Amino acid sequence: MDGGIEVEGLRKRFGATQALDGMSFVVRPGRVTGFVGPNGAGKSTTMRVVLGLDRPDAGRALVGGQPYRSLAEPLRRLGSLLDAGALQPSRTARNHLLWLAQTQGLPPSRVDHVLGQVGLADAARRRAGGFSLGMRQRLGIAAALLGDPPALMLDEPFNGLDPEGIRWIRALLTSLAAAGRAVLVSSHLMSELEGVADHLVVVGRGRVVADTGVRELLDGVAAGRVTVRTAAPSAAEEVLARAGAEVRSSGPDSLTVTGLTGEAIVARLTGNGVPFAELSSHRVTLEEAYLELTRDAAQFRASLGQEDQETREAGR
Ligand SMILES: Nc1ncnc2c1ncn2[C@@H]1O[C@H](COP(=O)(O)OP(=O)(O)OP(=O)(O)O)[C@@H](O)[C@H]1O
């Protein structure tokens, strides 16, 4: 695939741990692909294999159709952020990037360009050792952008960032994808990917659990759900449940209702004298969609540490 990243049947074992167990997916140009799964699901290992830092027991990973290690000018093909802490602390931000640029035959003009792009122009001559975590992440992203590559792969870029930093990265990733780049960004928190991921590759225990567009995922989960705001949630729940709806509390004065149309809900509540203030189609967060998506995946529940709950439920 031109410019994208392909991962095919990757398997990797570390001692007793099967870190990758048939991991396969593609990262297409022009969109942000979120790579999500609980701690230990195999995200970092996959990225290390893509970069040729770990050798898979089976399978292959390609960048723009070729193994990363065979690329003549890798930074021009794939930019990556694996560990933002991996810096020479005594070097200034600018010198760090100049050194990288030199090793890859990139012009120094790119250094000033990417420093501006990540908002570090004013800190360029400060030592990276004194940088906050957020500034280190920015510097790591600057390094990933140095070769102006068509593909980017960022491991947990939101880690440790304040809300402003998170907003900034989201906007940057969106603009990079809008410019036609393939962008893979990992996170163990679905909420971090809210509003930025166009596509999701959800992983658990070394393999893909779901590979889906975000819009279709959210639409599918939201379908047929109505949020009802009411000052009498208990009465409303009783009336609507009696009419065959599935009703869940979604706040002190709101219910999420499935199985009845908006008109039917209004008719039942009005007919039974239950007051309500507002009806709206349910807005699904990525977090909710993620839980829904993984609800039936036993391996996932286990990964999320809910084995105890399952056991309790089974014993009921
Ligand atoms: N070098 C290694 N030696 C031994 N085990 C490893 C090594 N690298 C990864 N693992 C194990 O492989 C599994 C997958 O780890 P990996 O770091 O790829 O997961 P992850 O999805 O990136 O998790 P996190 O969100 O915590 O970064 C884990 O059980 C981890 O302990």
The ligand as an SDF file (V2000), in Angstrom:
LIG
                    3D

 31 33  0  0  0  0  0  0  0  0999 V2000
   10.9680   -7.2610   25.9790 N   0  0  0  0  0  0  0  0  0  0  0  0
   10.0010   -7.9370   26.5740 C   0  0  0  0  0  0  0  0  0  0  0  0
   10.2720   -8.9850   27.3660 N   0  0  0  0  0  0  0  0  0  0  0  0
    9.2930   -9.6830   27.9740 C   0  0  0  0  0  0  0  0  0  0  0  0
    7.9810   -9.4220   27.8460 N   0  0  0  0  0  0  0  0  0  0  0  0
    7.6360   -8.3880   27.0640 C   0  0  0  0  0  0  0  0  0  0  0  0
    8.6190   -7.5810   26.3970 C   0  0  0  0  0  0  0  0  0  0  0  0
    7.9690   -6.6270   25.6800 N   0  0  0  0  0  0  0  0  0  0  0  0
    6.6480   -6.8190   25.9110 C   0  0  0  0  0  0  0  0  0  0  0  0
    6.4450   -7.8630   26.7320 N   0  0  0  0  0  0  0  0  0  0  0  0
    5.1460   -8.3860   27.1690 C   0  0  0  0  0  0  0  0  0  0  0  0
    4.3270   -8.5230   26.0300 O   0  0  0  0  0  0  0  0  0  0  0  0
    2.9900   -8.1290   26.3090 C   0  0  0  0  0  0  0  0  0  0  0  0
    2.5810   -7.0100   25.3800 C   0  0  0  0  0  0  0  0  0  0  0  0
    3.2460   -5.8170   25.7670 O   0  0  0  0  0  0  0  0  0  0  0  0
    3.1320   -4.4320   25.0090 P   0  0  0  0  0  0  0  0  0  0  0  0
    4.0580   -3.4700   25.6880 O   0  0  0  0  0  0  0  0  0  0  0  0
    3.3040   -4.6380   23.5610 O   0  0  0  0  0  0  0  0  0  0  0  0
    1.6180   -4.0350   25.3050 O   0  0  0  0  0  0  0  0  0  0  0  0
    0.9030   -2.6310   25.1420 P   0  0  0  0  0  0  0  0  0  0  0  0
   -0.4170   -2.9050   24.5370 O   0  0  0  0  0  0  0  0  0  0  0  0
    1.7990   -1.6670   24.4580 O   0  0  0  0  0  0  0  0  0  0  0  0
    0.6820   -2.1820   26.6290 O   0  0  0  0  0  0  0  0  0  0  0  0
    0.8720   -0.7400   27.2940 P   0  0  0  0  0  0  0  0  0  0  0  0
   -0.4030   -0.0080   27.0660 O   0  0  0  0  0  0  0  0  0  0  0  0
    1.0740   -1.0950   28.7200 O   0  0  0  0  0  0  0  0  0  0  0  0
    2.0670   -0.0910   26.6760 O   0  0  0  0  0  0  0  0  0  0  0  0
    2.9690   -7.7450   27.7660 C   0  0  0  0  0  0  0  0  0  0  0  0
    2.5300   -8.8630   28.5150 O   0  0  0  0  0  0  0  0  0  0  0  0
    4.4090   -7.4120   28.0660 C   0  0  0  0  0  0  0  0  0  0  0  0
    4.6910   -7.6540   29.4240 O   0  0  0  0  0  0  0  0  0  0  0  0
  1  2  1  0
  2  3  1  0
  2  7  2  0
  3  4  2  0
  4  5  1  0
  5  6  2  0
  6  7  1  0
  6 10  1  0
  7  8  1  0
  8  9  2  0
  9 10  1  0
 10 11  1  0
 11 12  1  0
 11 30  1  0
 12 13  1  0
 13 14  1  0
 13 28  1  0
 14 15  1  0
 15 16  1  0
 16 17  2  0
 16 18  1  0
 16 19  1  0
 19 20  1  0
 20 21  2  0
 20 22  1  0
 20 23  1  0
 23 24  1  0
 24 25  2  0
 24 26  1  0
 24 27  1  0
 28 29  1  0
 28 30  1  0
 30 31  1  0
M  END
$$$$
